[in-house]
Amino acid sequence: MSDKAETKPDWDADQVNAIVADLAYLRLTVDLELVPKYPYIGSKIYPLGRCREIRDAVFTLLEKKLPTATEPGLVLIRERLVQGEVLRKIWGALRGVYFQNAIAIGDWYLDVSNDTVNPNKPRIEVLPLAKSGLEQITSFEQFVPVARSYWEVTVYRNEVCPALAPYLPLFFISKSGISWIGDASDDMLAVATQSQFVASERILASLPPPPAEAGTKWREALSAVQQNDFLHQQGDALQFCQLYRNKGYHQDSSRRDSAVLAYLTLPKGVSLVP
């Protein structure tokens, strides 16, 4: 069989429009559920900043609808699944400007939260993945500049919880003075562990320490959190990276999960405003 015969045909403009229309209906369906749950994020009104929640909700609904769908756009997506392609969640830096969560099937990009940065944009965008401008984030050096501009934060090395820093090496302070540790997404945790914590070491060595008042405020906040070595153990973050690598923690999924569970007990943010 020739390569040409094996290649799945691209969707034409009419087919893309049908897919957009059917995904838009699913998006409206999940909006009815999500708006009451997430009316605001800071001062931003839904859907701003809610690309992950929207993508996840549409993805779940799409998986539920596809097996019995009769809508032409959804049928086109199902046909690709029958041909062996996989519907998957993707995340990355969009055109190097902001973070975006989307859906991919084969080499097609399905953005069901296209209006979460600019609410005047269409809710749905469907185009070839190669033309989407979405880049996989493979390092903290790639992540930090986008976080600085998109989240409007200053980024420091995580000296607040140094035993957690091999997994979560970054400490953020927003313009309003709210501080937090991050980023705990699966993608960024993978950057840390798959590099055997070398990626964490490198960014920790390059970033400045947080302001002294941040340490003071976080010590107060941590005193109210149940004792946990990841959160309360003191030491040098770089040395913890070396220790965890020597102990093989980068290959230990249960250790990673314990770090994430410890992180989830932290305050969502600590104000540094006097």
VOBA-1610 file (N, C-alpha, C; in pm, whole numbers, padded with zeros to 5 digits, always signed):
BEGIN
Met+00086-00119+00000Met+00000+00000+00000Met+00089+00124+00000Ser+00056+00221-00080Ser+00138+00341-00090Ser+00119+00430+00031Asp+00217+00520+00054Asp+00205+00616+00164Asp+00083+00703+00145Lys+00055+00738+00019Lys-00060+00824-00010Lys-00190+00757+00032Ala-00200+00626+00007Ala-00322+00554+00042Ala-00338+00544+00193Glu-00225+00539+00266Glu-00231+00525+00410Glu-00263+00656+00480Thr-00239+00767+00412Thr-00259+00897+00474Thr-00408+00928+00489Lys-00447+00967+00607Lys-00587+01003+00629Lys-00613+01138+00565Pro-00723+01154+00492Pro-00750+01281+00424Pro-00774+01394+00525Asp-00730+01513+00489Asp-00755+01630+00572Asp-00903+01665+00569Trp-00949+01728+00675Trp-01084+01784+00673Trp-01085+01908+00585Asp-01189+01921+00504Asp-01202+02042+00422Asp-01273+02151+00503Ala-01289+02268+00442Ala-01344+02383+00514Ala-01485+02355+00566Asp-01567+02290+00484Asp-01704+02261+00528Asp-01704+02163+00647Gln-01616+02065+00642Gln-01608+01969+00752Gln-01558+02036+00880Val-01459+02124+00866Val-01411+02198+00983Val-01523+02281+01043Asn-01602+02346+00958Asn-01714+02427+01008Asn-01816+02340+01083Ala-01838+02219+01033Ala-01932+02129+01100Ala-01878+02088+01238Ile-01749+02062+01244Ile-01687+02025+01372Ile-01693+02142+01469Val-01662+02262+01420Val-01669+02381+01505Val-01810+02399+01561Ala-01910+02383+01476Ala-02049+02402+01520Ala-02086+02302+01629Asp-02047+02176+01612Asp-02085+02075+01711Asp-02006+02091+01841Leu-01879+02130+01831Leu-01802+02156+01953Leu-01854+02281+02025Ala-01902+02378+01947Ala-01958+02499+02008Ala-02082+02466+02090Tyr-02163+02370+02041Tyr-02280+02329+02118Tyr-02239+02261+02249Leu-02137+02176+02242Leu-02087+02112+02364Leu-02032+02217+02460Arg-01965+02316+02405Arg-01908+02422+02489Arg-02020+02498+02560Leu-02126+02532+02490Leu-02238+02602+02553Leu-02300+02516+02663Thr-02304+02386+02641Thr-02359+02295+02741Thr-02277+02299+02869Val-02144+02292+02857Val-02061+02292+02977Val-02055+02431+03041Asp-02069+02536+02961Asp-02071+02671+03018Asp-02183+02686+03121Leu-02296+02625+03093Leu-02410+02634+03186Leu-02374+02577+03323Glu-02286+02476+03324Glu-02242+02415+03449Glu-02127+02492+03512Leu-02036+02543+03429Leu-01913+02601+03481Leu-01928+02746+03527Val-02014+02824+03463Val-02027+02965+03501Val-02063+02982+03649Pro-02161+02908+03702Pro-02190+02923+03846Pro-02075+02877+03936Lys-01996+02779+03889Lys-01885+02728+03970Lys-01764+02821+03968Tyr-01739+02883+03854Tyr-01619+02964+03836Tyr-01652+03103+03780Pro-01732+03181+03851Pro-01771+03312+03795Pro-01653+03406+03777Tyr-01554+03396+03868Tyr-01438+03485+03862Tyr-01310+03406+03887Ile-01201+03458+03836Ile-01068+03417+03878Ile-00992+03546+03903Gly-00977+03580+04029Gly-00928+03715+04063Gly-01032+03816+04020Ser-00991+03911+03938Ser-01083+04013+03887Ser-01138+03977+03749Lys-01098+03862+03696Lys-01139+03823+03561Lys-01270+03745+03566Ile-01359+03780+03474Ile-01489+03715+03465Ile-01481+03595+03371Tyr-01549+03485+03406Tyr-01557+03368+03320Tyr-01592+03411+03177Pro-01525+03357+03076Pro-01437+03238+03077Pro-01287+03270+03091Leu-01252+03394+03119Leu-01111+03430+03124Leu-01036+03344+03226Gly-00924+03290+03183Gly-00839+03212+03272Gly-00888+03072+03304Arg-00993+03026+03238Arg-01051+02896+03271Arg-01034+02794+03159Cys-00924+02803+03085Cys-00908+02715+02970Cys-00901+02568+03010Arg-00836+02539+03124Arg-00825+02398+03163Arg-00961+02343+03206Glu-01033+02417+03287Glu-01163+02368+03333Glu-01257+02345+03215Ile-01255+02440+03120Ile-01343+02427+03004Ile-01300+02310+02916Arg-01170+02301+02888Arg-01120+02191+02804Arg-01155+02057+02866Asp-01132+02042+02996Asp-01158+01915+03062Asp-01305+01878+03056Ala-01392+01976+03078Ala-01537+01949+03077Ala-01585+01911+02938Val-01537+01981+02836Val-01576+01949+02698Val-01520+01812+02659Phe-01397+01784+02698Phe-01335+01655+02666Phe-01418+01540+02723Thr-01460+01554+02849Thr-01542+01450+02913Thr-01675+01432+02841Leu-01739+01543+02807Leu-01867+01537+02738Leu-01851+01480+02597Leu-01742+01517+02531Leu-01716+01468+02396Leu-01697+01316+02397Glu-01620+01265+02492Glu-01601+01120+02502Glu-01734+01048+02525Lys-01821+01111+02601Lys-01952+01051+02629Lys-02041+01050+02505Lys-02035+01158+02426Lys-02125+01174+02312Lys-02080+01097+02188Leu-01950+01082+02169Leu-01900+01030+02042Leu-01953+00892+02002Pro-01965+00795+02092Pro-02005+00661+02047Pro-02140+00657+01976Thr-02234+00742+02014Thr-02368+00737+01954Thr-02404+00865+01878Ala-02305+00951+01854Ala-02333+01081+01793Ala-02383+01064+01649Thr-02477+01151+01613Thr-02524+01158+01474Thr-02493+01295+01413Glu-02447+01390+01496Glu-02412+01523+01444Glu-02293+01510+01348Pro-02299+01578+01234Pro-02196+01557+01130Pro-02053+01585+01177Gly-02035+01690+01258Gly-01900+01720+01306Gly-01847+01615+01399Leu-01932+01567+01489Leu-01889+01464+01584Leu-01865+01330+01513Val-01944+01303+01408Val-01922+01182+01329Val-01784+01186+01263Leu-01744+01303+01215Leu-01611+01316+01154Leu-01500+01286+01255Ile-01518+01333+01378Ile-01419+01304+01482Ile-01418+01154+01512Arg-01536+01094+01522Arg-01544+00950+01553Arg-01478+00867+01443Glu-01494+00910+01319Glu-01432+00837+01208Glu-01280+00830+01224Arg-01223+00937+01274Arg-01078+00939+01297Arg-01040+00840+01408Leu-01123+00832+01509Leu-01097+00735+01615Leu-01104+00593+01561Val-01201+00565+01476Val-01215+00433+01415Val-01091+00400+01331Gln-01033+00502+01270Gln-00913+00483+01188Gln-00786+00466+01271Gly-00802+00475+01404Gly-00687+00449+01490Gly-00625+00570+01555Glu-00679+00689+01527Glu-00624+00807+01592Glu-00678+00817+01736Val-00611+00898+01817Val-00643+00907+01959Val-00683+01049+01994Leu-00791+01061+02068Leu-00833+01190+02121Leu-00756+01214+02250Arg-00685+01325+02260Arg-00599+01346+02376Arg-00599+01493+02418Lys-00572+01513+02547Lys-00556+01648+02600Lys-00413+01694+02577Ile-00398+01821+02539Ile-00265+01877+02519Ile-00257+02012+02590Trp-00135+02051+02622Trp-00109+02178+02691Trp+00027+02230+02649Gly+00039+02362+02641Gly+00168+02419+02607Gly+00162+02570+02602Ala+00265+02628+02541Ala+00272+02773+02524Ala+00222+02807+02385Leu+00120+02891+02380Leu+00061+02928+02251Leu+00130+03054+02199Arg+00202+03035+02089Arg+00279+03143+02025Arg+00373+03212+02124Gly+00413+03142+02229Gly+00507+03195+02325Gly+00453+03307+02412Val+00319+03325+02409Val+00258+03439+02478Val+00180+03394+02602Tyr+00107+03286+02593Tyr+00028+03241+02707Tyr+00014+03089+02705Phe-00027+03034+02819Phe-00050+02890+02830Phe-00189+02857+02777Gln-00199+02740+02714Gln-00329+02701+02662Gln-00349+02550+02675Asn-00470+02512+02712Asn-00513+02373+02715Asn-00604+02349+02596Ala-00584+02241+02526Ala-00664+02212+02408Ala-00680+02061+02394Ile-00742+02020+02284Ile-00763+01879+02251Ile-00697+01855+02116Ala-00640+01738+02099Ala-00584+01701+01969Ala-00637+01565+01929Ile-00654+01548+01799Ile-00683+01417+01743Ile-00598+01404+01618Gly-00507+01307+01621Gly-00412+01299+01512Gly-00332+01427+01503Asp-00329+01485+01384Asp-00254+01609+01364Asp-00347+01730+01357Trp-00464+01720+01422Trp-00559+01831+01427Trp-00570+01886+01569Tyr-00586+02016+01576Tyr-00592+02093+01700Tyr-00734+02141+01721Leu-00795+02102+01833Leu-00932+02140+01866Leu-00927+02225+01992Asp-00938+02354+01975Asp-00934+02446+02090Asp-01078+02483+02125Val-01125+02430+02239Val-01264+02455+02280Val-01271+02566+02384Ser-01157+02630+02412Ser-01155+02743+02507Ser-01074+02858+02448Asn-01100+02886+02323Asn-01024+02986+02247Asn-01048+03129+02295Asp-01151+03149+02375Asp-01188+03283+02421Asp-01148+03310+02565Thr-01059+03228+02622Thr-01028+03242+02763Thr-00916+03343+02791Val-00856+03397+02686Val-00763+03510+02701Val-00828+03637+02649Asn-00888+03627+02532Asn-00962+03739+02472Asn-01106+03694+02452Pro-01200+03744+02533Pro-01338+03696+02524Pro-01409+03734+02394Asn-01347+03820+02315Asn-01406+03858+02187Asn-01371+03760+02075Lys-01284+03665+02101Lys-01249+03565+02002Lys-01355+03456+01999Pro-01367+03383+01888Pro-01461+03271+01883Pro-01428+03168+01991Arg-01532+03102+02042Arg-01511+03002+02147Arg-01426+02884+02097Ile-01444+02848+01972Ile-01385+02726+01917Ile-01292+02759+01802Glu-01179+02690+01799Glu-01087+02700+01685Glu-01041+02559+01650Val-01053+02525+01522Val-01011+02394+01473Val-00919+02415+01354Leu-00798+02365+01361Leu-00701+02381+01253Leu-00592+02277+01268Pro-00510+02259+01165Pro-00399+02163+01177Pro-00309+02199+01295Leu-00266+02099+01368Leu-00183+02121+01486Leu-00057+02199+01451Ala+00000+02173+01335Ala+00123+02240+01295Ala+00104+02390+01276Lys-00019+02433+01252Lys-00047+02576+01231Lys-00102+02644+01357Ser-00117+02569+01465Ser-00182+02624+01585Ser-00094+02719+01664Gly+00037+02704+01652Gly+00128+02786+01732Gly+00150+02732+01872Leu+00096+02614+01902Leu+00112+02555+02035Leu+00243+02477+02040Glu+00326+02510+02139Glu+00453+02442+02157Glu+00454+02369+02290Gln+00500+02246+02288Gln+00516+02170+02413Gln+00624+02237+02497Ile+00598+02248+02627Ile+00696+02306+02718Ile+00783+02195+02773Thr+00913+02206+02750Thr+01005+02100+02788Thr+01111+02145+02889Ser+01102+02268+02936Ser+01199+02317+03033Ser+01136+02428+03117Phe+01192+02451+03234Phe+01147+02563+03317Phe+01189+02696+03256Glu+01301+02696+03184Glu+01345+02819+03117Glu+01244+02863+03012Gln+01176+02769+02950Gln+01071+02801+02853Gln+00944+02844+02924Phe+00916+02783+03038Phe+00793+02810+03113Phe+00795+02948+03178Val+00907+02986+03240Val+00912+03106+03324Val+00879+03235+03248Pro+00934+03261+03129Pro+00899+03387+03061Pro+00751+03400+03028Val+00688+03288+02992Val+00544+03291+02963Val+00466+03320+03090Ala+00505+03256+03200Ala+00438+03279+03329Ala+00450+03426+03370Arg+00570+03482+03354Arg+00591+03622+03392Arg+00495+03715+03319Ser+00484+03698+03188Ser+00402+03790+03109Ser+00253+03758+03118Tyr+00218+03629+03112Tyr+00077+03590+03107Tyr+00010+03605+03243Trp+00079+03561+03349Trp+00022+03569+03483Trp+00057+03701+03553Glu+00145+03779+03492Glu+00190+03906+03550Glu+00247+03883+03690Val+00349+03798+03696Val+00411+03762+03823Val+00562+03783+03814Thr+00623+03792+03931Thr+00768+03781+03943Thr+00798+03640+03990Val+00900+03579+03933Val+00930+03439+03961Val+01061+03429+04038Tyr+01058+03354+04147Tyr+01175+03333+04232Tyr+01197+03182+04248Arg+01312+03145+04303Arg+01334+03004+04333Arg+01260+02969+04463Asn+01215+02847+04469Asn+01139+02800+04585Asn+01234+02769+04701Glu+01251+02867+04787Glu+01325+02845+04911Glu+01230+02833+05030Val+01101+02850+05006Val+01002+02843+05113Val+00986+02700+05161Cys+00978+02607+05065Cys+00970+02465+05096Cys+01080+02394+05016Pro+01205+02403+05062Pro+01316+02351+04980Pro+01309+02201+04955Ala+01247+02125+05044Ala+01236+01980+05022Ala+01134+01948+04913Leu+01049+02044+04882Leu+00952+02028+04773Leu+01008+02080+04641Ala+01114+02159+04648Ala+01167+02230+04531Ala+01213+02140+04417Pro+01263+02018+04440Pro+01298+01935+04325Pro+01179+01908+04233Tyr+01060+01899+04291Tyr+00939+01880+04211Tyr+00879+02013+04168Leu+00882+02111+04257Leu+00818+02241+04234Leu+00919+02351+04267Pro+01005+02384+04171Pro+01115+02476+04201Pro+01081+02624+04195Leu+00957+02658+04160Leu+00923+02798+04135Leu+00835+02857+04245Phe+00857+02985+04270Phe+00780+03061+04368Phe+00736+03189+04300Phe+00605+03217+04303Phe+00548+03329+04229Phe+00494+03436+04324Ile+00510+03560+04283Ile+00446+03672+04353Ile+00376+03758+04249Ser+00244+03776+04267Ser+00166+03855+04173Ser+00180+04004+04201Lys+00129+04083+04109Lys+00131+04229+04127Lys+00055+04272+04251Ser-00045+04195+04289Ser-00126+04229+04407Ser-00065+04181+04537Gly+00053+04113+04528Gly+00121+04069+04649Gly+00083+03931+04697Ile+00013+03853+04615Ile-00020+03716+04651Ile+00092+03625+04602Ser+00134+03533+04689Ser+00246+03445+04656Ser+00201+03299+04663Trp+00265+03216+04581Trp+00234+03073+04583Trp+00350+02995+04521Ile+00348+02865+04545Ile+00448+02772+04492Ile+00387+02700+04372Gly+00468+02669+04271Gly+00414+02597+04156Gly+00525+02548+04064Asp+00489+02501+03950Asp+00356+02473+03898Asp+00332+02323+03909Ala+00218+02284+03963Ala+00193+02144+03995Ala+00118+02070+03886Ser+00125+02118+03763Ser+00061+02044+03654Ser+00143+01918+03624Asp+00076+01818+03567Asp+00146+01694+03531Asp+00262+01723+03435Asp+00241+01818+03345Asp+00343+01848+03244Asp+00471+01900+03309Met+00457+01994+03403Met+00576+02052+03464Met+00640+01958+03566Leu+00560+01876+03634Leu+00617+01773+03720Leu+00698+01674+03637Ala+00652+01647+03515Ala+00727+01557+03427Ala+00860+01619+03385Val+00861+01750+03363Val+00988+01817+03330Val+01089+01793+03442Ala+01043+01803+03566Ala+01132+01783+03681Ala+01179+01639+03691Thr+01086+01544+03688Thr+01123+01405+03714Thr+01194+01340+03596Gln+01150+01369+03475Gln+01212+01305+03359Gln+01355+01353+03337Ser+01388+01469+03391Ser+01525+01519+03382Ser+01611+01473+03500Gln+01555+01388+03584Gln+01621+01345+03708Gln+01653+01466+03797Phe+01564+01563+03793Phe+01570+01686+03872Phe+01681+01782+03827Val+01745+01750+03715Val+01846+01842+03661Val+01780+01972+03614Ala+01661+01962+03554Ala+01591+02082+03510Ala+01556+02171+03629Ser+01519+02111+03740Ser+01488+02187+03861Ser+01614+02253+03916Glu+01724+02179+03919Glu+01851+02235+03965Glu+01889+02357+03884Arg+01877+02344+03754Arg+01921+02451+03665Arg+01841+02579+03687Ile+01708+02567+03700Ile+01627+02687+03719Ile+01643+02743+03859Leu+01660+02656+03958Leu+01684+02703+04095Leu+01812+02785+04103Ala+01915+02742+04030Ala+02043+02812+04032Ala+02036+02946+03960Ser+01939+02961+03870Ser+01935+03083+03788Ser+01841+03191+03842Leu+01748+03153+03931Leu+01650+03248+03980Leu+01694+03312+04112Pro+01648+03433+04141Pro+01681+03496+04269Pro+01599+03437+04383Pro+01645+03453+04506Pro+01566+03408+04621Pro+01446+03500+04640Pro+01340+03452+04702Pro+01224+03538+04727Pro+01258+03643+04832Pro+01181+03752+04836Pro+01206+03856+04937Pro+01194+03801+05079Ala+01264+03865+05171Ala+01266+03818+05310Ala+01126+03811+05369Glu+01039+03909+05333Glu+00905+03908+05391Glu+00824+03787+05346Ala+00858+03733+05228Ala+00789+03612+05182Ala+00821+03495+05273Gly+00949+03482+05311Gly+00987+03375+05403Gly+00916+03386+05536Thr+00906+03509+05586Thr+00839+03532+05714Thr+00692+03494+05708Lys+00624+03541+05604Lys+00480+03513+05590Lys+00454+03364+05570Trp+00541+03299+05494Trp+00519+03157+05468Trp+00551+03071+05589Arg+00647+03112+05669Arg+00672+03037+05794Arg+00550+03042+05883Glu+00484+03159+05888Glu+00361+03171+05965Glu+00252+03080+05909Ala+00239+03080+05776Ala+00136+02998+05713Ala+00164+02849+05732Leu+00291+02809+05722Leu+00327+02668+05736Leu+00310+02616+05878Ser+00313+02708+05974Ser+00295+02665+06113Ser+00154+02613+06138Ala+00061+02648+06051Ala-00077+02602+06065Ala-00106+02478+05982Val-00004+02429+05909Val-00021+02312+05822Val+00034+02189+05893Gln-00035+02076+05879Gln+00010+01953+05943Gln+00154+01920+05903Gln+00231+01872+05999Gln+00373+01844+05977Gln+00393+01748+05860Asn+00483+01789+05771Asn+00513+01709+05653Asn+00656+01742+05610Asp+00737+01640+05587Asp+00878+01665+05553Asp+00892+01749+05427Phe+00806+01726+05328Phe+00814+01803+05205Phe+00796+01953+05230Leu+00716+01985+05329Leu+00678+02125+05353Leu+00762+02191+05462His+00805+02115+05560His+00867+02175+05678His+01017+02149+05691Gln+01067+02049+05620Gln+01209+02019+05630Gln+01292+02132+05571Gln+01392+02174+05642Gln+01476+02284+05597Gln+01603+02230+05531Gly+01670+02315+05456Gly+01791+02276+05386Gly+01807+02354+05258Asp+01896+02309+05173Asp+01926+02375+05047Asp+01852+02304+04934Ala+01776+02381+04855Ala+01694+02321+04749Ala+01779+02245+04648Leu+01895+02298+04614Leu+01982+02230+04518Leu+02031+02096+04573Gln+02062+02094+04701Gln+02107+01969+04761Gln+01996+01865+04767Phe+01872+01912+04785Phe+01760+01818+04782Phe+01746+01756+04642Cys+01771+01834+04536Cys+01767+01780+04400Cys+01868+01667+04386Gln+01989+01689+04434Gln+02094+01588+04425Gln+02058+01465+04509Leu+02006+01488+04630Leu+01968+01378+04718Leu+01859+01292+04654Tyr+01755+01357+04600Tyr+01643+01283+04541Tyr+01690+01205+04418Arg+01781+01263+04341Arg+01833+01191+04224Arg+01911+01067+04269Asn+01995+01083+04370Asn+02074+00970+04419Asn+01985+00859+04475Lys+01870+00897+04532Lys+01777+00798+04588Lys+01682+00742+04482Gly+01690+00794+04358Gly+01605+00744+04251Gly+01461+00790+04259Tyr+01438+00901+04328Tyr+01300+00948+04344Tyr+01236+00990+04211His+01317+01022+04114His+01263+01062+03983His+01190+00944+03916Gln+01219+00823+03960Gln+01153+00704+03904Gln+01042+00651+03995Asp+01019+00718+04105Asp+00926+00670+04207Asp+00796+00750+04200Ser+00695+00692+04135Ser+00569+00764+04118Ser+00497+00786+04250Ser+00514+00694+04345Ser+00448+00712+04474Ser+00510+00829+04550Arg+00640+00848+04535Arg+00706+00962+04598Arg+00658+01092+04535Arg+00644+01092+04404Arg+00590+01210+04336Arg+00450+01241+04385Asp+00367+01137+04396Asp+00230+01158+04442Asp+00228+01213+04585Ser+00320+01167+04668Ser+00327+01218+04806Ser+00364+01366+04806Ala+00453+01405+04715Ala+00491+01546+04705Ala+00371+01630+04662Val+00294+01578+04568Val+00176+01652+04521Val+00072+01663+04631Leu+00050+01554+04704Leu-00047+01558+04815Leu-00004+01658+04922Ala+00126+01664+04949Ala+00176+01762+05045Ala+00150+01904+04992Tyr+00177+01924+04865Tyr+00154+02055+04803Tyr+00007+02097+04815Leu-00083+02002+04799Leu-00225+02033+04802Leu-00273+02077+04940Thr-00195+02052+05044Thr-00233+02098+05178Thr-00188+02242+05204Leu-00109+02298+05112Leu-00062+02435+05129Leu-00175+02536+05104Pro-00164+02657+05158Pro-00258+02762+05121Pro-00251+02788+04970Lys-00365+02820+04910Lys-00366+02851+04767Lys-00282+02973+04736Gly-00270+03062+04832Gly-00186+03180+04816Gly-00169+03249+04949Val-00053+03310+04968Val-00026+03383+05091Val+00000+03528+05055Ser-00075+03618+05116Ser-00060+03759+05087Ser+00065+03814+05156Leu+00141+03893+05081Leu+00260+03958+05136Leu+00234+04105+05164Val+00110+04145+05146Val+00073+04285+05171Val+00066+04308+05321Pro+00133+04412+05374Pro+00131+04438+05520Pro-00010+04463+05572
//
